[in-house]
């Protein structure tokens, strides 16, 4: 991908081994420093662990946590032998208190062991296209095969923030949760100092080990511009993130790309109407001054469709390019339903079987 990178004018920064800033909606890289350098990522690992946890069914059912899983070093949400919790509460403990006990307890509940869960984490990483990421622990404790890059962690955060439960939890400064033996109400406080102190901060996750140093994956939004920033091995990460956000929020404007899609009509075979409109799903992206005029749109749709067509049915996609590089895409969905006349229903069903 061709990068549009502007030098930061806010002065000197504390050293960071790696950094990246992306547009949350399109995934486009806006700023980078060694973005593809593989490094340990400490507890930012829990972004993946919490996401997988929240994707499970029945996340609000209580169960007794595995007593060995909660006996782990490092940060904790205070789980003990015999405690009862839910997967949602464990995700809250991961994202706010950075509980290593929560990460291990969720891993064992979901996969039967932390080893099996790590296999699941690596499978999900491949699905997301995280080519330079390897997980060895659910919690982020150091390991020889535990590493990622600033860019991969930004894409991971982008995927995680698309989950409503994840986005809601990681944006809370504190949460009251009931767990224990028997469960009782207690307060979990978020380690993310940007929340409540930086305008527009919305998440995501902190991390630290002696080997990794300070790691931070953050997200923020202003004036419909949504950004994700990642630093790995940065001694002054809070100020680093604040400075990058201030610089780039001042340079970027949000654009609704669906406005760039021309009218699309698709022929309908065997329908009460001969064609149906295909409308783009809303997609927002951030651009620097002057870039909007250089956006090109490519339309890809079915040459025709058979009735019935349901409203909202995906009939194709619109792909957006900036200077020849793909920056975003959005589905094209049927703007209304088109049904088959009753007298033609049997005939067109036989035709569809042929195709």
C-alpha positions as CSV (number, residue, x, y, z in Angstrom):
1,X,0.0,0.0,0.0
2,X,1.2,3.5,-0.8
3,X,1.5,5.5,2.4
4,X,0.5,9.1,2.9
5,X,2.8,10.1,5.7
6,X,3.0,13.6,7.2
7,X,5.8,14.5,9.5
8,X,4.7,15.3,13.0
9,X,5.2,19.0,13.9
10,X,4.6,18.6,17.6
11,X,8.3,18.3,18.5
12,X,10.4,15.5,19.8
13,X,8.9,12.3,21.0
14,X,10.1,9.7,23.4
15,X,11.6,6.8,21.5
16,X,9.2,4.1,20.3
17,X,10.5,0.9,18.7
18,X,7.4,0.8,16.5
19,X,4.3,2.9,15.8
20,X,1.4,3.2,13.4
21,X,-1.7,5.2,12.9
22,X,-4.6,3.9,10.8
23,X,-8.0,5.0,9.7
24,X,-10.3,2.8,11.8
25,X,-12.9,2.5,9.0
26,X,-10.8,1.8,6.0
27,X,-7.6,0.4,7.7
28,X,-5.5,2.8,5.7
29,X,-2.1,3.6,7.1
30,X,-1.7,7.3,7.9
31,X,1.6,7.4,9.8
32,X,4.1,4.7,10.5
33,X,7.5,4.0,12.2
34,X,8.8,0.5,11.8
35,X,5.2,-0.7,11.5
36,X,6.2,-4.2,10.4
37,X,8.9,-4.8,13.0
38,X,8.2,-7.9,15.0
39,X,8.2,-7.2,18.7
40,X,6.6,-8.6,21.9
41,X,3.2,-6.9,22.5
42,X,2.5,-7.8,26.2
43,X,-1.1,-7.5,27.4
44,X,-2.4,-5.9,24.2
45,X,-2.6,-9.7,23.4
46,X,-5.8,-9.6,25.4
47,X,-7.5,-7.8,22.5
48,X,-7.6,-11.1,20.7
49,X,-8.4,-13.1,23.8
50,X,-11.3,-10.9,24.8
51,X,-12.7,-10.8,21.2
52,X,-12.8,-14.6,21.0
53,X,-14.4,-14.7,24.5
54,X,-17.1,-12.2,23.5
55,X,-17.9,-14.1,20.3
56,X,-18.9,-17.2,22.4
57,X,-22.6,-18.1,23.0
58,X,-24.2,-17.7,26.4
59,X,-21.5,-15.2,27.6
60,X,-23.7,-14.2,30.6
61,X,-24.0,-17.7,32.2
62,X,-22.1,-18.2,35.4
63,X,-19.5,-21.0,35.8
64,X,-16.8,-22.0,38.2
65,X,-13.4,-20.9,36.9
66,X,-10.6,-23.4,36.6
67,X,-8.5,-23.2,39.8
68,X,-5.2,-23.8,38.0
69,X,-6.0,-21.3,35.2
70,X,-6.3,-18.4,37.7
71,X,-2.9,-19.2,39.4
72,X,-0.8,-17.0,37.2
73,X,1.7,-14.2,37.7
74,X,1.2,-10.6,36.8
75,X,-1.8,-8.4,36.7
76,X,-5.1,-9.9,38.0
77,X,-8.8,-9.2,38.5
78,X,-8.6,-11.1,41.7
79,X,-10.0,-14.5,40.8
80,X,-9.6,-17.3,43.3
81,X,-10.3,-21.0,43.6
82,X,-14.0,-21.7,43.5
83,X,-15.0,-18.3,42.1
84,X,-17.9,-18.0,39.7
85,X,-17.9,-15.6,36.8
86,X,-19.3,-15.2,33.3
87,X,-17.3,-14.9,30.0
88,X,-18.5,-11.3,29.7
89,X,-17.1,-10.5,33.2
90,X,-13.8,-12.2,32.3
91,X,-13.6,-10.1,29.1
92,X,-14.2,-7.0,31.3
93,X,-11.5,-8.2,33.6
94,X,-9.1,-8.6,30.7
95,X,-9.8,-5.2,29.0
96,X,-10.0,-3.1,32.2
97,X,-7.9,-4.8,34.9
98,X,-5.7,-6.6,32.3
99,X,-6.3,-9.8,34.3
100,X,-4.0,-12.6,33.3
101,X,-6.2,-14.8,35.5
102,X,-9.3,-13.7,33.5
103,X,-7.5,-14.5,30.2
104,X,-6.5,-18.0,31.3
105,X,-9.9,-18.8,32.9
106,X,-11.7,-17.8,29.7
107,X,-9.2,-19.8,27.6
108,X,-9.8,-23.0,29.6
109,X,-13.6,-22.5,29.6
110,X,-13.7,-22.1,25.8
111,X,-11.1,-24.5,24.6
112,X,-10.4,-26.9,27.5
113,X,-6.8,-25.7,27.9
114,X,-4.7,-22.6,27.3
115,X,-2.7,-24.5,24.7
116,X,-5.8,-25.3,22.7
117,X,-7.0,-21.7,23.0
118,X,-3.7,-20.4,21.7
119,X,-4.2,-22.5,18.6
120,X,-7.5,-20.8,18.1
121,X,-5.9,-17.4,18.6
122,X,-3.4,-18.1,15.8
123,X,-6.1,-19.4,13.5
124,X,-8.0,-16.2,14.0
125,X,-4.9,-14.2,13.3
126,X,-4.5,-15.9,10.0
127,X,-8.2,-15.2,9.1
128,X,-7.6,-11.5,9.8
129,X,-4.5,-11.4,7.7
130,X,-2.1,-10.8,10.6
131,X,0.9,-12.2,8.8
132,X,3.5,-11.3,11.3
133,X,1.7,-12.3,14.5
134,X,2.3,-15.4,16.7
135,X,0.5,-16.0,20.0
136,X,1.9,-18.3,22.7
137,X,-0.1,-17.2,25.7
138,X,-3.7,-15.9,26.1
139,X,-2.5,-13.3,28.6
140,X,0.4,-11.7,26.8
141,X,3.1,-13.0,29.1
142,X,6.4,-13.2,27.3
143,X,7.3,-16.3,25.1
144,X,9.7,-17.0,22.3
145,X,6.8,-17.5,19.9
146,X,4.8,-14.6,21.2
147,X,5.2,-11.5,19.0
148,X,3.4,-9.1,16.6
149,X,3.8,-5.8,14.8
150,X,2.3,-2.4,15.4
151,X,0.4,-2.7,12.1
152,X,-1.0,-6.2,12.9
153,X,-2.1,-5.0,16.3
154,X,-3.9,-2.0,14.6
155,X,-5.7,-4.4,12.3
156,X,-6.6,-6.7,15.2
157,X,-8.0,-3.7,17.1
158,X,-10.0,-2.6,14.0
159,X,-11.6,-6.1,13.8
160,X,-12.2,-6.2,17.6
161,X,-13.9,-2.8,17.6
162,X,-16.5,-4.1,15.1
163,X,-17.8,-6.3,17.9
164,X,-20.3,-4.1,19.8
165,X,-19.7,-5.8,23.2
166,X,-15.9,-5.4,22.8
167,X,-16.2,-1.7,21.8
168,X,-18.5,-1.0,24.7
169,X,-16.3,-2.6,27.3
170,X,-12.9,-1.2,26.3
171,X,-14.3,2.3,26.2
172,X,-15.5,2.2,29.9
173,X,-13.4,3.9,32.5
174,X,-14.8,1.5,35.1
175,X,-17.3,-1.3,35.4
176,X,-19.1,-2.9,38.3
177,X,-19.1,-6.7,38.0
178,X,-20.4,-9.5,40.2
179,X,-18.0,-12.5,40.6
180,X,-16.6,-14.6,43.4
181,X,-17.7,-17.4,45.7
182,X,-20.5,-16.5,46.0
183,X,-20.5,-13.6,43.4
184,X,-20.5,-10.1,44.9
185,X,-20.3,-6.6,43.3
186,X,-16.9,-5.1,42.8
187,X,-15.3,-2.3,40.7
188,X,-12.9,-2.9,37.8
189,X,-10.9,0.2,36.7
190,X,-9.5,0.7,33.2
191,X,-5.7,1.0,33.0
192,X,-6.2,3.2,29.8
193,X,-5.4,6.7,31.0
194,X,-6.6,8.3,27.8
195,X,-10.2,7.6,28.6
196,X,-11.7,10.7,30.3
197,X,-8.5,12.7,29.8
198,X,-8.2,12.9,26.1
199,X,-11.1,14.3,24.0
200,X,-12.6,11.5,21.8
201,X,-10.7,8.5,23.3
202,X,-12.7,5.3,22.9
203,X,-10.3,2.4,23.9
204,X,-8.5,0.0,23.6
205,X,-5.8,-1.8,25.6
206,X,-2.6,-1.3,27.5
207,X,0.4,-3.7,28.0
208,X,3.7,-4.0,29.8
209,X,6.4,-6.5,30.5
210,X,10.1,-5.9,31.1
211,X,10.9,-7.5,27.7
212,X,8.2,-5.7,25.7
213,X,8.3,-2.4,27.5
214,X,5.3,-0.2,27.4
215,X,2.8,-1.1,24.7
216,X,-0.5,0.7,23.9
217,X,-3.3,0.2,21.4
218,X,-5.6,3.2,21.5
219,X,-8.6,4.5,19.5
220,X,-10.2,7.9,19.3
221,X,-12.8,9.7,17.3
222,X,-13.5,13.4,16.5
223,X,-15.8,14.9,13.9
224,X,-16.6,11.4,12.4
225,X,-12.8,10.7,11.9
226,X,-12.0,7.5,13.7
227,X,-8.4,6.5,14.3
228,X,-6.4,3.7,15.8
229,X,-2.9,4.2,17.1
230,X,-0.4,1.6,18.2
231,X,3.0,1.9,19.9
232,X,5.2,-1.0,20.9
233,X,8.2,-0.4,23.2
234,X,7.4,3.3,23.9
235,X,8.5,4.8,27.3
236,X,6.1,7.8,27.0
237,X,3.2,6.2,25.2
238,X,0.4,8.4,26.7
239,X,1.9,11.6,25.4
240,X,3.0,9.9,22.1
241,X,-0.6,8.9,21.3
242,X,-2.0,12.3,22.4
243,X,0.5,14.1,20.1
244,X,-0.2,11.9,17.1
245,X,-3.9,12.3,17.5
246,X,-3.8,16.0,17.9
247,X,-1.6,16.3,14.8
248,X,-3.8,14.1,12.5
249,X,-7.2,15.1,13.7
250,X,-6.2,18.6,12.5
251,X,-5.3,17.3,9.1
252,X,-8.0,14.8,8.3
253,X,-11.7,15.1,7.3
254,X,-14.3,12.3,7.1
255,X,-15.9,11.5,3.8
256,X,-18.9,9.4,3.2
257,X,-17.7,7.2,0.3
258,X,-21.2,5.9,-0.6
259,X,-21.8,9.3,-2.2
260,X,-19.2,8.3,-4.8
261,X,-21.3,5.4,-6.0
262,X,-23.3,6.0,-9.2
263,X,-26.9,4.7,-9.6
264,X,-26.8,0.9,-10.1
265,X,-29.7,-1.1,-11.6
266,X,-29.6,-4.9,-12.0
267,X,-31.9,-7.0,-14.3
268,X,-34.3,-9.3,-12.5
269,X,-35.4,-12.5,-14.3
270,X,-38.9,-13.8,-13.5
271,X,-39.8,-10.9,-11.3
272,X,-42.8,-8.7,-11.0
273,X,-40.4,-5.9,-12.0
274,X,-37.6,-6.2,-14.6
275,X,-34.9,-4.5,-12.5
276,X,-33.9,-3.6,-9.0
277,X,-31.6,-0.8,-7.6
278,X,-28.5,-1.7,-5.6
279,X,-27.6,0.8,-3.0
280,X,-24.2,1.0,-1.2
281,X,-24.0,0.4,2.5
282,X,-22.6,3.5,4.3
283,X,-18.8,3.6,4.5
284,X,-16.8,6.4,6.0
285,X,-13.1,7.1,5.6
286,X,-10.7,9.9,6.5
287,X,-8.7,11.9,4.0
288,X,-6.2,14.7,3.8
289,X,-6.9,17.9,2.0
290,X,-7.1,17.4,-1.8
291,X,-7.3,13.6,-1.7
292,X,-11.1,13.4,-2.0
293,X,-11.0,14.5,-5.7
294,X,-8.6,11.7,-6.5
295,X,-10.9,8.9,-5.3
296,X,-12.1,6.4,-8.0
297,X,-14.9,4.0,-7.7
298,X,-15.2,0.5,-9.2
299,X,-18.5,-1.3,-9.3
300,X,-18.8,-5.1,-9.3
301,X,-22.3,-6.6,-9.6
302,X,-24.1,-9.7,-10.8
303,X,-25.1,-9.3,-14.5
304,X,-28.6,-10.4,-13.5
305,X,-30.5,-12.1,-10.6
306,X,-33.4,-14.4,-10.3
307,X,-36.6,-13.4,-8.4
308,X,-37.4,-13.4,-5.6
309,X,-34.9,-10.7,-4.4
310,X,-35.1,-9.7,-0.8
311,X,-34.6,-6.1,0.3
312,X,-31.0,-5.8,1.6
313,X,-29.8,-8.8,-0.3
314,X,-26.1,-8.3,-1.4
315,X,-25.9,-8.0,-5.2
316,X,-22.4,-6.8,-5.6
317,X,-19.8,-4.3,-4.2
318,X,-18.3,-0.9,-4.7
319,X,-14.5,-0.6,-4.3
320,X,-12.8,2.7,-3.7
321,X,-9.3,3.6,-4.8
322,X,-7.0,6.5,-4.1
323,X,-4.1,7.0,-6.6
324,X,-4.6,3.4,-7.7
325,X,-4.5,1.9,-4.2
326,X,-7.6,0.2,-2.7
327,X,-8.7,2.0,0.4
328,X,-12.2,0.7,1.1
329,X,-15.1,-1.3,-0.2
330,X,-18.8,-1.7,0.7
331,X,-21.6,-4.1,-0.3
332,X,-24.3,-3.0,-2.8
333,X,-27.6,-4.2,-1.4
334,X,-31.1,-4.5,-3.1
335,X,-33.0,-1.3,-2.2
336,X,-36.4,-3.2,-2.2
337,X,-37.8,-6.7,-2.6
338,X,-38.9,-8.1,-6.0
339,X,-41.1,-11.1,-6.0
340,X,-42.0,-13.7,-8.6
341,X,-45.6,-13.6,-9.9
342,X,-47.5,-16.7,-8.7
343,X,-48.3,-17.9,-12.2
344,X,-44.5,-17.9,-13.1
345,X,-43.2,-19.3,-9.8
346,X,-42.8,-22.9,-10.9
347,X,-41.2,-22.1,-14.2
348,X,-38.5,-19.8,-12.8
349,X,-37.7,-22.2,-10.0
350,X,-36.8,-24.8,-12.7
351,X,-34.7,-22.2,-14.5
352,X,-32.8,-21.4,-11.3
353,X,-32.1,-25.1,-10.7
354,X,-30.4,-25.2,-14.1
355,X,-28.1,-22.3,-13.2
